[in-house]
Amino acid sequence: MQHGIKRQHLTENAKQLKLQKDEKKIINYQQLTNYILQLRDNDTYTQDAFNDTTNLLILNPEFYTIWNYRREILLHLYKSDQGKVNDIDTYAQVLTDDLQFVLSQLKKYPKCYWIWNHRSWCLFELVEIDRVSWAYEFGVVSKLLEMDQRNFHGWQYRRFVVENIEREAIKKTEPGKGNIALLKINLDEFAYTTSKVQKDFSNFSAWHNRAKLIPKVYDLVHSLTDGIPEEYQEQCQLFQDSFSILQHDLDMIKTGIYMSPEDTSVWSYLYWLLTDEFFMKGYKEVGSYLKVLEQQVEEISELNELEKEDHNGIDNIWCLKSIIFIKALIQREKNEPILTDYIKESLKTLTEIDPLRKGRYLDQLSGKAAIL
């Protein structure tokens, strides 16, 4: 039994039949590959060749050379040597159909770089003939992220789509109102990351997107010299100063840390909150950097004690690593030596409870590797 699926034990006869079937598939794949590569070498750019690339890419979507050939065929069939589209309506339909083919492949192979790459190419071709729909594309990537909410390809693609929606919004907005349009788009994206991390605190891509959005939304809020429109005022309250954002997200990340103390994502985001230049300015303004750091040490130490109770007195690795990291920040802020007795003893403990990284901890103890 593996992942809830009962393992099948094949008879010798069944194994032989499977091998024969697989062998036929391999031979067919090899023949099709050789045939299509020969077509490309002969500069064959026909509809039949295009259909052949479809058949091969269904078998192997990672074959980037075939994706390149597919694009070459489309350009030769529907564009002149000067790059002018011969029949806009026909080309738009062909590209739309190809987007549907790509979507069917993405549902099966959501982490294949070359499929995402080809989809972007099709969209930029549609941009050239003014037939693209970024709103539709936004809906597509939203559905794909519902299927696989931690797929970093999907999150990267979502940022790409949003960037193009922003460009489109600015073009359609009257002069002087562009930043309001951008603010709405980015506030919605920020709310989206909130919903995703609250659903799954281990969603590293959502945390990463949030980290990119925070300074962007902050700058947009503070760029509106005529004031924030009433419908956005409540959402923008959080972005009045960087310290408010910090306190809000520290509270949110605390829940994630308590729920998933072994998860890298929540700790990485905490480190960002405590060290990023955007927040450092806020710390300096209110003069409370040390206070925030000491509070985090206290809260993580409390969590570590709970973890020790549940694990026979053994420290939680991430809790201990984070306490060391934050105490090192405190020492640096005080302009005092980082390797205190506590940090040294904690590093020694880590060499015992986290043997896979023993070498790194020993290097930190000896000063060969930095803690910060």
Buried (B, 14 or more C-beta within 10 A) or exposed (E): EEEEEEEEEEEEEEEEEEEEEEEEEEEEBEEBBEEBBEBBEEEBBEEEBBEBBEEBBEEBBEBEEBBBBBBBBBBBBBBEEEEEBEEBEEBBEBBBEBBEBBBEBBEEBBEBEBBBBBBBBBBEBBBBBEBBBBEEBBEBBEEBBEEBBBBEBBBBBBBBBBEBBBEBBEEEBEEEBBBBBBBBBBBEBBEBBBEBBEEBBBBBBBBBBBBEBBBBBBBBBEEBEEEBEEEBEEBBEBBEBBBBBBBBBBEBBBEBBBEBBEBEBBBBBBBBBBEBEBBEEBBEEEEBBEEBBBEBBEBBBEBBEEBBEEEEEEBBBBBBBBBBBBBBBBBEEEEEEBBBEEBEEBBEBBBEEBEEEEEBBBEBBEEEEEBE
